[in-house]
Structure formats: structure tokens, C-alpha cells
Amino acid sequence: MQSQKQFYSHIVDTSTITLSLGEMDLTKEERVHLISLAEGNLHHAIVDAVLSELSEEDKKEFLLHLHSNEHGKIWDLLNNKVKNIEDKIKKAAEDLKKELHQDIEEARKKQK
């Protein structure tokens, strides 16, 4: 399953989630669905973290660039408006990935 490249793809790695789900006893469809859900949750967590750093006017500009998938313009805006934005994105992603790994581990224990 190839997911759409996001503006943060170069700094957020989701392969550990995919690998953990791969170790579970799931059908291909279930695995694809869960990976899609995890990536969607990650996307929302990152967008939420970014929006919480921006003014109302900058939020509108960010969402326009996000909607048109203009990664260069997104990074120009974020780097000009938010100090350490890459670190903030990484932290939002890591926090959610830690939660997802805990959920996967609990589900794996229930499968046994």
C-alpha cells in the first residue's frame, strides 16, 4: 500500500507501525485498513499541532497550501512563522506513534 506523500513525510517515519501490524494475525485487508487509520490519525495529530502554532490568518494560508499539496509553500510558511516547527511535528508524531504501538501490543496480547 503506497500512501500519499505528506508535507512531513521526510521527517516522520511510519514504518515501525506498519511492521508491528505485520506481525499480527490479520488479513491483508485488515492490515491495510489499520495502516490507513494509523496514517490518518498521524496526519490529524500533525496538522493539529501545526495549527495550534499559527495565527488565524496563517492557519488559512496553511490549509490552502495543504489542500493544494504545495509542500514548498507549506514549509516556507511554517519556517517563517513557527520556531522549531520540525521538532514540534516530530514530537506530535512520536507521541501518537508511542500510543499506537501500545495499542498494537495490547491487541497482540489479546490475540494469543
N, C-alpha and C positions, 0 to 999 in steps of 0.2 A: 504494500500500500504506500503510495507516494503522496505525502501531504503537501499542501500548498506552501511555498516558501513564505515565511513571515518576515517582517522587518527586523525581528530579533533573532532569526534563525542562526546567525553567525555567532551568537553569544549564549544561546540556550540549547542544550543537548537533551533530547528526549529518548535517546537510545536505551537508557537504563530502564525506563518504564516499559518499552517495547520488549526488552529482553526478559524482564520479570514476568510479564504477561505470557511470554513464550514458554516459560517454564511451567505454566499452569495447564491443567487438563481442560482445554477449551476447544471448541470447534474454530475453524478459520474465521467464520462469520462473527462468532462471539469475540474473538481476539481483535479483529478489525474494528468492530463496534466499540470495544473498550478503549482501544488506542485512540480512536476518533474522539470519544468522550474525554479522555485524558488531555488530548491536544486542545480540545475546545475549552476545557477548564483552565488550562495553562494560558491560553490566549486571553481569556476573560480576566484572569488574575493580573496578567502583564498590562493589558490595556487599562484596567482599573488603577494599577499602581502608577502608570504614566499620567492618567487623567487627574489623579489626586495631586500631582505636582504642577499642573498648569492652570493659568487664569482662564476665565470663561472664554475670552477671545481666542486664546491659544488652543483651548480644547476644540473649538470649532475647526480651526485650521488643521489640527492633528487628525481629527476624524475625517475631514475631507481628503487629506493625503492617504489616510489608512484605507478609505473606501476606494480610492483610485489606485491603490497599491503602489504609491510613489515612495519607495523606500529612501531614496536620496533626500527628498524633501522632508520626510519624517525625521531623519537623523539631523538634517540642518536645523530644523525647528527645535528638536529636543536638546541638541548640544548647545544651542544658543540660549535656551530658556531654563534648563534644569542642570544644576551642578551634579556631577557623578551619576548621570542617568543610567549608564550601562550597569553600574554597581546596583542601583535600585531595581533594575529589571532582573538582573541575576538573582538578587535576594528574593524577589517575589516568586521567581521560577523555582528556586531551591526550596523555599518554604512549602510550596504546593507539591513539588516532587517528593519531598520527605513525607508529607501526608499521604500521597498516593502510594508510595512504597509501603507505608504502614498498613494501608487498606488492603493492598495486594497480599502482604504477608499474612494478615488475618484471614483473608479469603482462602489462601493456600492451606492454612492450618485446618480450616473447616472442610476442605476437600479430602483430607487424609482420613 
